[in-house]
Amino acid sequence: MKAEYIIGIILLALVGVGGLVLALSSGGMSELNLQGNQTAEEGEPYVEIANPSGFVNTGQNLDGSPKPITIGEFVGKKVILVDFLTYSCINCQRTFPYLVAWYDKYKDEGLEIVGIHTPEFAFEHDIDNVRAAMKMHGITYPIVLDNDYATWNAYGNRYWPRKYLIDIHGNIVYDHIGEGAYDETEKKIQELLAQRAEVLGEDMGGDTSLAADSVPETTIAARSPETYFGASRNEYFANGMRGKLGQQSLDAPLVALLNRLYLVGDWNISQEYAEPAAGARILYRFNARGVYMVAEADGPVRVQVLEDGKPVTADNRGASVDEDGYVTIEQSDLYKLIEHDSAGEHLLELHVEGSGAKIYTFTFG
């Protein structure tokens, strides 16, 4: 387990340049993914979906239940892109516009995308949450719920996001971890679709332009690590007891150090999240362009967002923050708190007005 944390720390640099999330060892996650019996590798046959927990965007049976799908049913007919994702992951969300653009452009040419939704947090097991997130992001291709990590393990995967391309013959011919390489990935899709057309004796459209070129490029500039609030992974928690469950009453630091999480006031800390009492605060000095928070609440909870001691304005507030400088936490989702044109070091401060919020993690872009 300790070795996993060391590897995770080394790979934090990759978050800034490659855009990925590594599944770390807390909460049983590494034990789960390290027990996989197979590893999907380039040049080998595809690995089938294992023990799916549900399906989204696959149509309905006569009784109204979602139709199951397999990868095998597309082999010999389609080029298949298998995408491992989890919907509250900012790294995954930044890839969604490219996937949507590829599906729109190439689905009639023989491309099928199969999303494998392997949840990081408990609320991501809920199929209604997954359905709502896919609708919000405009995703219409099939999504398979992998709630027990069976397909994740079958592929030997450890990252969100990760993409595999499977050719017309059912062989894995491309593997990309994290964000980026969109032109490279799309050119490989075009190559495989041309191969498919030749094998099936079909004509393929002559448009070789790249759909990815129509998607605004996102620059990843974060120098701050993903920071968890729950006791199972709160290694950056600086003014309380790390790894401790239950109530903690905490004072503000004299100085907020870079990349350290400070919780102020009364907090109830669970394995996955921390729950603030009304009036609690959060301090975090970060170096990044954007700050994002995974959170949920039983009812609306307003949180004031300040940066460097001042309420955020149109110049620096994220898309989830209203014009008065407040984010309202309610549904289980990723909330965009801060957005700058370029990266820099700033002090984030959140003032929680009500009770009932559950805060899982900060991520940075």
C-alpha positions as CSV (number, residue, x, y, z in Angstrom):
1,M,0.0,0.0,0.0
2,K,2.8,2.4,0.9
3,A,4.5,1.7,-2.5
4,E,1.2,2.7,-4.2
5,Y,1.3,6.1,-2.5
6,I,4.9,6.7,-3.5
7,I,4.0,5.9,-7.1
8,G,1.0,8.2,-6.9
9,I,3.2,11.1,-5.6
10,I,5.6,10.6,-8.5
11,L,2.8,10.6,-11.0
12,L,1.3,13.8,-9.7
13,A,3.5,15.6,-12.1
14,L,1.8,13.8,-14.9
15,V,-1.5,15.4,-13.9
16,G,-0.1,18.7,-15.0
17,V,1.2,17.5,-18.4
18,G,-0.9,14.4,-19.3
19,G,-4.2,15.0,-17.5
20,L,-5.0,11.7,-15.7
21,V,-6.2,10.5,-12.4
22,L,-4.5,7.5,-10.8
23,A,-6.5,5.1,-8.7
24,L,-4.7,5.2,-5.4
25,S,-4.7,2.5,-2.8
26,S,-7.0,3.9,-0.1
27,G,-10.5,2.6,0.6
28,G,-9.8,-0.8,-0.9
29,M,-9.4,0.6,-4.4
30,S,-5.9,-0.6,-5.1
31,E,-6.6,-4.0,-3.7
32,L,-9.5,-4.2,-6.1
33,N,-7.7,-3.2,-9.2
34,L,-4.5,-5.1,-8.5
35,Q,-6.5,-8.4,-8.4
36,G,-7.3,-8.2,-12.2
37,N,-6.6,-11.5,-14.0
38,Q,-5.9,-9.9,-17.4
39,T,-4.1,-6.9,-18.8
40,A,-5.2,-5.4,-22.1
41,E,-2.2,-4.8,-24.3
42,E,-1.7,-3.6,-27.8
43,G,-1.6,-6.4,-30.4
44,E,-3.7,-8.7,-28.2
45,P,-7.4,-9.6,-28.6
46,Y,-10.0,-7.4,-27.0
47,V,-11.1,-8.0,-23.4
48,E,-14.8,-8.4,-22.9
49,I,-17.0,-6.4,-20.6
50,A,-17.2,-8.2,-17.2
51,N,-20.2,-8.2,-14.8
52,P,-21.8,-4.9,-15.8
53,S,-24.0,-3.2,-13.2
54,G,-26.2,-1.3,-15.8
55,F,-26.3,0.3,-19.2
56,V,-27.0,3.9,-20.4
57,N,-27.7,4.9,-24.0
58,T,-28.2,1.3,-25.2
59,G,-31.9,1.3,-26.0
60,Q,-34.6,-0.6,-24.3
61,N,-35.9,-4.2,-24.2
62,L,-39.7,-4.8,-24.6
63,D,-40.1,-4.6,-20.8
64,G,-38.5,-1.2,-20.7
65,S,-35.2,-2.4,-19.2
66,P,-31.9,-1.2,-20.8
67,K,-30.5,-3.5,-23.5
68,P,-27.2,-5.1,-22.5
69,I,-24.3,-4.8,-24.9
70,T,-21.0,-6.6,-25.4
71,I,-17.8,-5.6,-27.2
72,G,-17.9,-8.9,-29.0
73,E,-21.1,-8.0,-30.8
74,F,-19.3,-5.1,-32.6
75,V,-16.2,-7.1,-33.6
76,G,-16.1,-7.8,-37.3
77,K,-18.6,-4.9,-37.9
78,K,-17.1,-1.8,-36.2
79,V,-14.0,-0.1,-35.0
80,I,-14.4,0.2,-31.2
81,L,-13.1,2.9,-28.9
82,V,-13.3,1.7,-25.2
83,D,-13.1,4.7,-22.9
84,F,-12.7,4.3,-19.1
85,L,-14.3,7.2,-17.3
86,T,-16.0,8.4,-14.1
87,Y,-18.3,11.4,-14.5
88,S,-17.1,13.7,-11.7
89,C,-13.5,13.5,-12.9
90,I,-12.3,16.8,-14.4
91,N,-9.7,15.0,-16.6
92,C,-12.5,12.8,-18.0
93,Q,-14.8,15.8,-18.5
94,R,-12.2,17.6,-20.6
95,T,-12.1,14.6,-23.0
96,F,-15.9,14.4,-23.5
97,P,-16.1,17.1,-26.2
98,Y,-13.6,15.2,-28.3
99,L,-15.4,11.9,-27.9
100,V,-18.7,13.5,-28.8
101,A,-17.2,15.1,-31.9
102,W,-15.7,11.7,-33.0
103,Y,-18.9,9.9,-32.5
104,D,-20.9,12.5,-34.4
105,K,-18.5,12.4,-37.3
106,Y,-17.6,8.7,-37.5
107,K,-20.5,6.7,-36.2
108,D,-22.0,6.3,-39.7
109,E,-18.5,5.3,-41.0
110,G,-18.3,2.4,-38.6
111,L,-17.0,3.8,-35.2
112,E,-18.6,2.6,-32.0
113,I,-17.6,4.1,-28.6
114,V,-18.2,2.1,-25.5
115,G,-17.8,4.1,-22.2
116,I,-16.9,2.0,-19.2
117,H,-18.0,4.1,-16.2
118,T,-15.9,2.9,-13.2
119,P,-16.9,5.0,-10.2
120,E,-14.4,6.7,-7.9
121,F,-17.0,7.8,-5.3
122,A,-20.1,6.0,-3.9
123,F,-22.6,8.5,-5.6
124,E,-21.2,7.6,-9.0
125,H,-22.7,4.1,-8.6
126,D,-26.2,5.5,-9.0
127,I,-27.4,5.0,-12.6
128,D,-29.7,8.0,-12.4
129,N,-26.6,10.2,-11.6
130,V,-24.7,8.7,-14.5
131,R,-27.7,9.2,-16.9
132,A,-28.0,12.8,-15.9
133,A,-24.3,13.5,-16.3
134,M,-24.2,11.9,-19.7
135,K,-27.2,13.9,-20.8
136,M,-25.6,17.1,-19.5
137,H,-22.4,16.4,-21.5
138,G,-24.2,15.5,-24.7
139,I,-23.0,11.9,-24.6
140,T,-25.2,9.5,-26.6
141,Y,-22.9,6.5,-27.2
142,P,-23.3,3.4,-24.9
143,I,-22.1,3.6,-21.3
144,V,-21.6,0.5,-19.2
145,L,-21.7,0.8,-15.4
146,D,-18.7,-1.0,-13.9
147,N,-19.6,-0.5,-10.3
148,D,-17.6,-3.5,-8.9
149,Y,-14.5,-2.7,-11.1
150,A,-14.8,-6.0,-12.9
151,T,-14.1,-4.6,-16.4
152,W,-11.5,-2.2,-15.0
153,N,-9.7,-5.2,-13.5
154,A,-10.1,-7.3,-16.6
155,Y,-8.2,-4.6,-18.5
156,G,-5.6,-4.2,-15.8
157,N,-6.5,-0.5,-15.8
158,R,-5.5,2.1,-13.1
159,Y,-6.3,5.4,-14.7
160,W,-9.2,7.8,-15.5
161,P,-9.4,8.5,-18.4
162,R,-8.0,5.8,-20.6
163,K,-8.8,4.9,-24.2
164,Y,-8.3,1.7,-26.2
165,L,-8.9,1.3,-29.9
166,I,-10.0,-2.2,-31.2
167,D,-9.8,-2.9,-34.9
168,I,-12.3,-4.7,-37.2
169,H,-10.6,-8.0,-36.3
170,G,-11.0,-7.5,-32.6
171,N,-7.4,-6.7,-31.7
172,I,-6.3,-3.9,-29.4
173,V,-4.2,-1.6,-31.6
174,Y,-4.0,1.6,-29.6
175,D,-3.8,2.6,-25.9
176,H,-3.8,6.1,-24.5
177,I,-3.7,7.2,-20.9
178,G,-5.0,10.6,-19.8
179,E,-5.9,13.7,-21.7
180,G,-4.2,14.9,-24.9
181,A,-3.0,13.3,-28.1
182,Y,-6.4,14.0,-29.7
183,D,-5.0,14.4,-33.3
184,E,-3.0,11.2,-32.9
185,T,-6.0,9.3,-31.6
186,E,-8.3,10.6,-34.3
187,K,-5.8,9.8,-37.1
188,K,-5.7,6.2,-35.7
189,I,-9.5,6.1,-35.8
190,Q,-9.4,7.2,-39.5
191,E,-6.8,4.6,-40.3
192,L,-8.8,1.8,-38.7
193,L,-12.0,2.9,-40.4
194,A,-10.2,2.8,-43.7
195,Q,-9.1,-0.7,-42.9
196,R,-12.6,-1.6,-41.9
197,A,-14.0,-0.3,-45.2
198,E,-11.5,-2.3,-47.2
199,V,-12.2,-5.5,-45.2
200,L,-16.0,-5.1,-45.7
201,G,-15.8,-3.8,-49.3
202,E,-17.4,-0.5,-48.4
203,D,-16.7,3.0,-49.5
204,M,-15.4,5.4,-46.9
205,G,-16.0,9.2,-47.1
206,G,-13.1,11.2,-48.3
207,D,-13.1,13.8,-45.5
208,T,-9.8,13.6,-43.7
209,S,-10.2,16.7,-41.7
210,L,-10.1,16.2,-37.9
211,A,-13.2,16.7,-35.8
212,A,-10.9,17.4,-32.8
213,D,-9.8,20.6,-34.5
214,S,-13.3,22.0,-33.8
215,V,-13.0,21.5,-30.0
216,P,-11.4,24.4,-28.1
217,E,-8.1,23.2,-26.7
218,T,-7.7,23.1,-22.9
219,T,-4.3,24.0,-21.4
220,I,-3.4,21.9,-18.3
221,A,-1.3,24.0,-16.0
222,A,-1.9,22.7,-12.5
223,R,0.9,22.4,-10.1
224,S,-1.3,21.4,-7.2
225,P,-2.3,17.7,-6.6
226,E,-5.8,16.3,-6.3
227,T,-6.7,16.7,-2.7
228,Y,-9.1,14.4,-0.9
229,F,-11.3,15.3,2.1
230,G,-12.2,11.8,3.3
231,A,-10.2,10.0,6.0
232,S,-9.1,7.2,3.6
233,R,-7.0,9.6,1.5
234,N,-6.6,13.0,3.2
235,E,-2.8,13.0,3.0
236,Y,-2.7,16.8,2.4
237,F,-4.9,17.6,5.5
238,A,-2.7,20.0,7.5
239,N,-4.4,21.2,10.6
240,G,-6.2,18.1,11.9
241,M,-5.8,14.3,12.3
242,R,-5.3,12.6,9.0
243,G,-7.0,9.3,8.6
244,K,-9.3,9.9,11.6
245,L,-13.0,9.3,11.3
246,G,-15.6,11.5,13.2
247,Q,-15.8,15.0,14.6
248,Q,-13.0,17.4,14.6
249,S,-13.1,21.1,15.7
250,L,-10.3,23.0,13.9
251,D,-8.7,26.4,14.1
252,A,-7.4,28.4,11.1
253,P,-3.6,28.4,10.5
254,L,-1.5,31.4,11.0
255,V,-0.1,30.8,7.5
256,A,-1.7,28.6,4.8
257,L,1.1,26.6,3.1
258,L,1.0,25.7,-0.6
259,N,-0.9,22.5,-1.5
260,R,-2.2,21.9,2.1
261,L,-5.8,21.5,3.1
262,Y,-7.1,23.5,6.1
263,L,-10.5,22.9,7.5
264,V,-11.8,25.5,10.0
265,G,-14.7,25.1,12.4
266,D,-16.7,21.9,13.1
267,W,-16.3,19.0,10.6
268,N,-17.5,15.4,10.6
269,I,-15.0,13.3,8.5
270,S,-16.1,10.1,6.8
271,Q,-14.0,7.7,4.7
272,E,-14.9,9.4,1.4
273,Y,-15.9,12.9,2.3
274,A,-15.9,15.6,5.0
275,E,-19.1,17.3,6.1
276,P,-18.9,20.9,7.4
277,A,-21.2,22.4,10.0
278,A,-22.8,25.8,9.2
279,G,-20.2,28.5,9.4
280,A,-17.2,26.2,8.7
281,R,-14.5,27.3,6.3
282,I,-11.9,25.8,3.9
283,L,-8.5,27.3,3.1
284,Y,-6.2,26.0,0.3
285,R,-3.3,27.8,-1.3
286,F,-3.0,26.4,-4.8
287,N,-1.0,26.9,-8.0
288,A,-3.2,26.3,-11.0
289,R,-5.4,27.9,-13.6
290,G,-8.6,26.4,-12.3
291,V,-10.0,24.9,-9.2
292,Y,-12.8,22.2,-9.1
293,M,-14.7,20.6,-6.2
294,V,-16.5,17.3,-6.1
295,A,-19.4,17.7,-3.7
296,E,-23.1,17.0,-3.0
297,A,-25.8,17.9,-0.4
298,D,-29.2,16.7,0.7
299,G,-30.6,20.2,0.1
300,P,-29.1,23.4,-1.3
301,V,-26.1,24.7,0.6
302,R,-24.6,28.0,-0.3
303,V,-20.9,28.5,-0.1
304,Q,-19.1,31.8,-0.6
305,V,-16.0,31.6,-2.8
306,L,-13.1,34.0,-2.1
307,E,-9.7,34.2,-3.7
308,D,-6.8,36.0,-2.0
309,G,-9.2,37.4,0.6
310,K,-11.7,38.9,-1.8
311,P,-15.0,37.5,-3.2
312,V,-14.5,36.2,-6.8
313,T,-15.7,38.2,-9.7
314,A,-16.4,37.8,-13.4
315,D,-12.6,37.8,-13.9
316,N,-11.9,34.7,-11.8
317,R,-15.0,32.8,-10.9
318,G,-15.7,29.4,-12.3
319,A,-18.9,28.4,-14.2
320,S,-20.6,27.0,-11.1
321,V,-20.3,30.3,-9.2
322,D,-23.0,32.9,-9.5
323,E,-22.5,36.6,-10.0
324,D,-22.7,37.2,-6.2
325,G,-19.7,34.9,-5.7
326,Y,-21.6,31.9,-4.3
327,V,-21.7,28.3,-5.4
328,T,-24.8,26.3,-4.4
329,I,-24.0,22.6,-3.6
330,E,-26.9,20.2,-4.2
331,Q,-26.6,17.4,-6.8
332,S,-23.6,15.0,-6.7
333,D,-21.3,16.6,-9.2
334,L,-18.1,18.5,-10.0
335,Y,-18.3,22.2,-9.2
336,K,-16.1,24.7,-11.0
337,L,-15.0,27.3,-8.5
338,I,-12.0,29.3,-10.1
339,E,-11.0,29.9,-13.7
340,H,-8.0,32.1,-14.7
341,D,-6.5,32.6,-18.1
342,S,-3.1,31.4,-16.8
343,A,-1.8,29.5,-13.8
344,G,-0.7,31.2,-10.7
345,E,-0.5,30.9,-6.9
346,H,-3.6,32.0,-5.0
347,L,-5.4,31.4,-1.7
348,L,-8.8,29.8,-2.0
349,E,-11.2,30.4,0.9
350,L,-14.7,28.8,1.1
351,H,-17.3,30.0,3.7
352,V,-20.1,27.4,4.2
353,E,-23.4,29.0,5.1
354,G,-25.6,25.9,5.9
355,S,-25.2,22.3,6.9
356,G,-25.6,19.0,5.0
357,A,-22.9,19.4,2.3
358,K,-20.5,16.5,1.7
359,I,-17.2,17.5,0.1
360,Y,-15.0,14.9,-1.5
361,T,-12.1,16.4,-3.3
362,F,-10.4,19.4,-4.9
363,T,-8.9,19.0,-8.4
364,F,-7.0,21.5,-10.4
365,G,-6.5,22.4,-14.0
